[in-house]
Amino acid sequence: MKTYTYTEKKDTRSGFGAGLAELGRTNPNVVALCADLIGSLKMDKFIEENPERFFQIGIAEANMMGIAAGLTIGGKIPFTGTFANFSTGRVYDQIRQSIAYSGKNVKICASHAGLTLGEDGATHQILEDIGLMKMLPGMVVINPCDYNQTKAATLAIAEHSGPVYLRFGRPSVPIFTPENQKFEIGKAIKMTEGTDVTIVATGHLVWEALEASKSLYEQGISAEVINIHTIKPLDEEAILNSVAKTGCIVTAEEHNHLGGLGESVSRVLALNSPVPQEFVATNDTFGESGTPAQLMEKYGLNSVAIIKKAKTAIARK
Amino acid sequence: MPNTQNLKDLTIQVRRDILRMVHKVNSGHPGGSLGCAEFFVALYNEIMDRHEGFDMDGIGEDLFFLSNGHISPVYYSVLARSGYFPVEELNTFRLINSRLQGHPTTHEGLPGIRIASGSLGQGMSVAIGAAQAKKLNNDNHLVYSLHGDGELQEGQNWEAIMYASAKKIDNLISTVDLNGKQIDGATDDVLAMGDLKAKFEAFDWTVVEIKDGNNIDAILKGMAEAKSLTGQGKPVCVLLETMMGNGVDFMMHTHAWHGKAPNDEQLASALNQNPETLGDY
């Protein structure tokens, strides 16, 4: 079995910051907007190198989304930066009308997604954002798994014409994908080959899925781990090819089971190839304060939870 | 002052378009549309520097954003009569498979429209973004926007108003249609907004008042003044006092025609008051 190790941990938001800085040097049309969270979003480098292409909006996310939509008229490629909660739920109608329905080339870049924001608690820990964004017609939804992939995704979305929601997080997590792996929107990455169960994971849960697969392997269970960095459009072929082999699936995400990756996968299976599916996701609940590791454990979003669900899925075959 | 008789003739024709469009589908918003007919006619024919044809980026020309998208009938009529699309297409207003949706949208590719609007309060932010893109592109053309007075009850406007002055967006002329009415009644009764001139000035905008916003000459004079005040470090607000339902006696002095279409008899009466000038679509 292919195994993954890491030598360094970094936050995915720093991958965004590095990608944005690179875009600042390579794409003169890229502009950035922030609603008073420059440091949290790691936008400093872009701002330092391109002050004229940065717009500090202040604590006014609705205005930020509208200004971003307007900046596209004139050929700019705006990247907005704030927390995931304030990037989606707070400004849903602005995104819906001025960006998605209007077909504007805005990149909504959201940090501190999910429970791993930690101590700030449920007011800031959105677990509904993937659902909100994937329901908007034409919106691409991406949730990369580590620093390298987040950087690559940031570069890739600048090349995509149309609205994109890019979701990443606050904590330091292992870097385990190659530094210069090409990021293809909508193209899943098979991390391990397996025959007993498919584990489809997104974001921070990809590493947990790999940890789970190691442990399962030691227990004689062969798990195929797929890194679904793009939730919409979903790589249906990768999912169906894998379950054709394994006959069951676990989906894993730092999000509510309602509206998340798991439901998107369920639809693909229902239409094509119904097999047992188990969900590693929050169970229709808000989060709370705590350390990221404590929260992921309490809400069942770690490798231990994935192992348990994998065994359940296999038993249901 | 130029001879404005042709603009006055066009205004009457635009009124007829508005009335016939909403009558045909028995829906839409004639009141605010009629109130802004002179403004749109003046804007598209005299005030804005526009290119022939349409491209989304609009580099090298003035841009206009309609924030209170429900007055789409006047927008569509003036766009059609300014050459953006055939006037016959006004026949399809609010019909299925039409580019002339109930509220304006880019989604169906109608030339002249650069943003969807209808959900209120979003247009000023978009106009600011477009104005900032113009500055980045070293394009010294202007961005215009129009907002309802009731629409200013939406909080996003005040985020935008605060931002525009703080960031010196001085290539923006935002006009507020002060007709004093909204769906549920007089703005003063629904949610009084007090002295809007004082409010904009307190937010450090330059304010131009057009007291007779249904008079072409007054609009041209006021908008010329507004233009002359751009480029001085401050955004410009035009407070345009209009009469909802202007030009149709029974639609004036009431909020009843905000979102109601005339019946056959009412249409005949309204059209009689506005005899055909340039030809119906």
Interface residues (C-beta under 8 A of the other chain):
Chain A: V31 E52 R53 F55 I57 G58 A60 A62 N63 M64 M65 G66 I67 A68 A69 G70 L71 T72 I73 G74 G75 K76 P78 D93 Q94 R96 Q97 S98 Y101 S102 G103 K104
Chain B: M56 D57 G58 I59 L63 F65 T105 T106 H107 R114 I115 A116 S117 G118 S119 G121 Q122 G123 M124 S125 V126 A127 I128 G129 A130 A131 Q132 A133 K134 L136 N137 D139 G155 Q156 E159 A160 M162 Y163 A166 K167
